[in-house]
Amino acid sequence: MNNFLMTLLLSVLLLSCIGWATYWLHHNHGPAGERVFRSLVALMVSGFVLLLTFGTNYIMASTGLKRSFGSEKIIGDDPVARVLFGGSHMRSNHLIALAIVVISFVGSAYFLKFLGRAFEAVRDGSWRQNRLDFALLLLKLVAVAYVAAEFLRLDTGLLLARTALMMYSEEYGAMGVALPKPEAILQAHGNEIGGYLLGIFVQWYPLYILMAEKHFSSCRAHYNAACRDLAASRVQAEAALNGAPVEQVAPAPGPVPAAPQPAPGVVLPELPIVVPGGGPQAPQHNGPMPGGAAGFVRPIPFNPGPQERNGHAAP
């Protein structure tokens, strides 16, 4: 059996297992358990994509550095290097490439984190309550954005240089550290399909890293929310089985409608209040009171029916 059929069968088996697990969780744990499983699958897929991107980036950067300025042993007689990297066979290009890729990925993650906090503070208006914390948050955002942008640019340059060394090995293979800048490579091969691909890398690769980081953080947030919902549903189910009252979250009260107020400068007429068996009482004030006092409305008693002008009931 060839590799294509084996991959196809494994894909069908994996999708069947995912579908069966989804049905089993929905049948035994309800919609909350199904949401946990679906969010976990999405988190694993996004983490795998991010890990694959990181590994590919590291390999391209390390081999690009190796072909640019060589590969030097970093252990030697240094006692600290022997303790940290003894037995790892790491060389200078591996260590530098790992540092560049890690800083670019971590810086992108922190940039998205601070950007999300700033957006939430502006959207809910909490930045007005503590403007000093919001100013510090903006300062962190600007600093992290600068560092992340510089290392993303360096990382993209290494990727472009390594790709150019593969496509134009006869032209750039023996140049080493004299390899031209990415802008010069793009300008020299802008009319070719290779230059077009290099231009795509320069424009979209940093955005792709940001999108991969954002997707992973979003899937992790959805998984945490699904776990909290599952825990809450289990608590409610146990309380219902034990006969304890289940706390229900009351809906938020809506805004109280304001009572209609008369237009400024308009004084409503004072109407006498007539009660059964008696004469007219003190008039009620529906409009503004003299001296700036607020008006009030007396409660109207139960209507006993039609009455005469003298206050007695009509025959």
Buried (B, 14 or more C-beta within 10 A) or exposed (E): EEEEEEEEEEEEEEEEEEEEBBEEBBEEBBEBBBBBBBBBBBBEEBBEBBEEBBEEBBEBBBBBBBBBEEBEEBBEEEEEBEEEBEEEEBBBBBBBBBEBBEBBBBBBBBBBBBBBBBEEBEEEEEBEEEEEEBEEBBEBBEEBBEBBBEBBBBBBBBBBBBBBBBBBEEEBEEEEEEBBEBEEBBEBBEEEEBBEBBBEBBEEBBEEBBBBBBBBBBBBEBBEEBBEBBEEBBEBBEEEEEEEEEEEEEEEEEEEEEEEEEEEEEEEEEEEBBEEEEEEEEEBBBBBEEEEEEBEEEEEEEEEEEBEEEEEEEE
